[in-house]
Amino acid sequence: MGNVKSVAFLLLLAMCTSFIIPVPAYASPSGDTGGFLGNLFGLLSNLLNSLFHINPTSPVSSTTPNQGPTGSKDVIGFYAEWWGSDTSSYNDLVKHTDSIGTIAPFWATLQEDGSVTDRGGNDHASVVKYAHDHKITALLLVNNAKNNNPEKGIHAILSNPSLRRTAIDNLEAYIEKYGLDGINVDFESVPAKDRDNLTAFMRELSARLKPQGYIVTIDVFPKHNEENDVAVAYDYPQLAQYADKIILMTYDYHGSWNGPGSIADIRSVEQDLKYALTTIPKNKLYLGIAGYGYDWSSKGVESLEYGAIQNLIDRFGVNPQWDDASKSPHFSYTGPDGIRHQVWYENSQSLKYRLDLVNKYDIAGIAIWKLGEEDPAYWQLIKASLKP
């Protein structure tokens, strides 16, 4: 026993010395440091417990995140249920648990009074349990209620410190209720004048959640300068101080607001990624990946998942074309009513060029909108293409 106690003393001495002599800190994928000290504390804990039946207190940690295949980039899957029996995201999650590190279930909407509305869908607790059983992080995706009055909606919350506190109280309660690991903030159509207010909200949200071990993330519009009012509210360098992960929504470059064209033109994607990297650390930045397409016609614009797009190709016997400049597939067809349609979409061929950017700029990973909409061939390519 005397020899064992001597070893304990030497370990204590080594620990004290480690606080005097600088030790290199190596960051883990989650940003934690101190592998040497961590091992030393663990060894000492076991020794103290065997000698004196004492366990040094340690902070409670959240579920260990799955970073996908060993050595790969992280993969976030946005998870949505558009109606009660919609299980496409869940089915996709089950198929690809070995590739997905994080899911962000779209379950909540923040109202202008700071209350949080549950969007419904399948049993939340069961989804979170499945994710945790497979070491997948689950983050609450919350969006803002859309309001055409610029003085209401998200502005009403962000510009009012009291409403910000109410909103954070309610979001914290929602996360606790379902045992989620943190939050994914998806505030869109934020007025340019609320740039500092959005930063204040993220600062206050981070101060509330991070000390409890929760992960704080945000989705931001892409931009290549600070002149675009649609995206200027996202103060990249400030948000990077408070968010653990920042998802660059590099899709919807064409939609109902403009004419037919590439969903994620590779030229715009790379330009916006390069701009984001001037102020956002690459280990926090994720590239948004679309799994869908749009169908333009005189009747309007319809969003289509990959399966529905393939049905159109088969039904009308069309041959998709490849636009090499944007690295995107597209085709046209005439419906039974004689109306002409143009379809632009994303598939595994176009995905390859987006994944090449992830590797080229060595960013943290990708975020797919949404699980269940994408080309099934995405997953084999993700495993093969994403580099450590």
Secondary structure, 3 states (H helix, E strand, C coil): CHHHHHHHHHHHHHHHHHHHCCCCCCCCCCCCCCHHHHHHHHHHHHHHHHHHCCCCCCCCCCCCCCCCCCCCCEEEEEECCCCCCCCHHHHHHHHCCCCCCEEEEEEEEECCCCCEEECCCCCHHHHHHHHHHCCCEEEEEEEECCCCCCCCCHHHHHCCHHHHHHHHHHHHHHHHHHCCCEEEEECCCCCHHHHHHHHHHHHHHHHHHHHHCCEEEEEECCCCCCCCCCCCCCCHHHHHHHCCEEEECCCCCCCCCCCCCCCCCHHHHHHHHHHHCCCCCHHHEEEEEECEEEEEECCEEEEEEHHHHHHHHHHHCCCCEEECCCCEEEEEEECCCCCEEEEEECCHHHHHHHHHHHHHCCCCEEEEECCCCCCCCHHHHHHHHCCC
